[in-house]
Amino acid sequence: MRSTENRRAEGREAEDRAASHLIENGFTVVTRRWKGKRGELDLVVLEGDLLVFVEVKLRRAPGYIPEESIDDAKMRNLAIAAREYLASVGEPDRECRFDLIAIDPAGLRHHRDILV
């Protein structure tokens, strides 16, 4: 069993990999690992002028699919954290999008506009 610190390090490594992928594809990183009173955001990036909240999910074990961990409750929590972030930067009505970067032994997949 992996220790909490090992899991945190793996999570940071996955976020680093996701940020690198986004930068290579023309995104600009605004902030990483943002923590508010009501939630957390892995990456906040810009694609042109569009603000994008990116959730990063890592699964190393075979048979576990990162995309499956994004359920309705997780989406609600992301939306709450995003609203808190937007309020904190004085742009409560800014247009935004939610993306997912899934990382597993098969590679990295970027899913755009996951909030429906």
Secondary structure by P-SEA (a helix, b strand, c coil): cccaaaaaaaaaaaaaaaaaaaaaacccccccccccccccccbbbbcccbbbbbbbbbbccccccccccccaaaaaaaaaaaaaaaaaaccccccbbbbbbbbcccbbbbbccccc
